[in-house]
Amino acid sequence: MAHEVRARIDTKVVAHKDLEITVKSNGSKLGTLLISKGNIEWRPSGNSVNKKRLSWNRFADLIEKHGKTVKAKK
């Protein structure tokens, strides 16, 4: 499965505008990840109205519980 991830970065610090990351799999858009200073959101492909939102604390809890552990490169 080939993934394509594109980011639109307008600034170095996320302040008043979300960082948008488009995620595609085999050329088909999966959705858009929206990163802000207050939370992280997922907007699925084909859904421009409803998003899924997590606080940073909730995201950290979920990734700790369900994320795969891999060795970090130094």
Phi, psi and omega in degrees: 000117179268131178247146175235126181236124180237138180240141172251109184246113180263344185206162179279331181245128178283113184238276185257357182229133181293148169276124182253128178237118178269132182242126178236151176230121182051042177082355181254131183290126175274321180164190181233130176264127180247121183246125177229175180289341182263332184194181176234137183229151176239124176249105182297154177302139178079006181232096183267358184256311186257136178236160171257130185237140173228142171288163178296325178295316179294319177300315179299318177299313182295317182291326177294319183281322190243351181284148178280133179279127176227154180288130178280140175279142180265000000 
